[in-house]
Amino acid sequence: MTVPPAEPPWFIAPTSGSPLLTRRTLAELKEEVARRAQNDAAPLTGVASEDALAVVASVEDLERDSWARAWSERAELHLERAHALEATSAADARGEFRRAWRLFNFARWPVENTPFKRYVYPRALAAFRNFGRLIDPPLELVRVPFENQVIVGCLRVPASPRPAPVVLGISGLDSRKEDVAETGEPYLKHGIALLAVDMPGTGEAPIALERSAERMFSALLDYVAQRPDLDASRVVVQGRSWSGYWAAKLAVVERARLRGAVVHGGPIDRYFSRDWLVPSLETLEYLYDYFPAKVALFGGETAEDMAARASGYSLLTLGVLDQPAAPMLVVNGARDSQIPVDDVFVLLRHGPPKEAWINPLGGHMGRSPEWPSRRIRDEVVVPWIVRKLTADVA
């Protein structure tokens, strides 16, 4: 039997038996889940519509663990198939492990805040690691000593060149390092390694959210420098959604060790104000349980308490933005209801020149029907990273 991990330092009281926080009725939520799955839209990117439709057909209420158990039960079917297929077809087993991981991962989404979600999270990790050992190049699970604990990372290194340049990819508020690691193919085909890690206060990260938590990423840069197969002189850090904050800060504090930083939808200044943070909890862009996910990160019991805790994180107020920095690519959508596009312009008005890509019709992280996540990644983010990491290579 899988044993749930020990409670992390940011663990909040279980809320099993309580309803999902959503402005949608049960019928509306089912319809929205199905729509997003059928359109490969966040947060259901990669979840097969067949699986999502089976789940929504089986759920009969808005209770939090009813949804988690429905996703998990569907995952168990694929996990059983994966183990049965391993002896005859590694490719088919790999696909089933991937489907199992996506479903277990969504069962714990957006945050592991009930006993059942805390039980299912290790199953998501195990399914992903089984998937990872069957891909080429295989996934390497790295454990980096850090402050009497360990930073767990997912690493994929291309066969050539050696040493390989590196993208340090950081997960967001509700994503996990496995989501980041699964997107590694576009980097690998360009000869770039991907080291994926959970951001502080989430997943398996060893420390909670705090203003000095970038030291965790500095330890990972030290680790990269110790590996002969990785090129520590060619590293780009990539932040997605909330972790764009850490990418922007690392561009300053670790500028000597970075070729660049991608700030993809990250909070910088206005996001941390009460006038933005509290009203943003009402957005329909977020599927459900936005407030519990944020509370798990910041702490507190009420929206006002959470906003008070968040107020000290502004990079502008902290005096970070006017310092020299590594090159930055800043990406978001003008209609982002979770992290204000104003924060892009705060970045552009301070410090050295930067490159920016704004989708006028885009929501969070710039996504829109014309510009889904994969297109933004493949046509905007990856080309910029490749240029930064290979510009001086003959």
Secondary structure, DSSP 8 states (H G I E B T S, - for coil): --------TT-----TTSB---SS-HHHHHHHHHHHHHTT-TTSTT--HHHHHHHHHH--S-BHHHHHHHHHHHHHHHHHHHHHHTTT-HHHHHHHHHHHHHHHHHHH-S---SHHHHHHHHHHHHHHHHHHHTSSS--EEEEEEETTEEEEEEEE--SSSSSEEEEEEE--SS--HHHHHTT-HHHHTTT-EEEEE--TTSTT-SS---TTTTHHHHHHHHHHHH-TTEEEEEEEEEEEGGGHHHHHHHHHHTGGG-SEEEEES---SGGGSHHHHHHHTT-SSS-S-HHHHHHHHH--SSHHHHHHHHGGG-TTTTT-TTS----EEEEEETT-SSS-THHHHHHHTSSS--EEEEETT--GGG--SSS-HHHHIIIIIHHHHHHHHHTT--
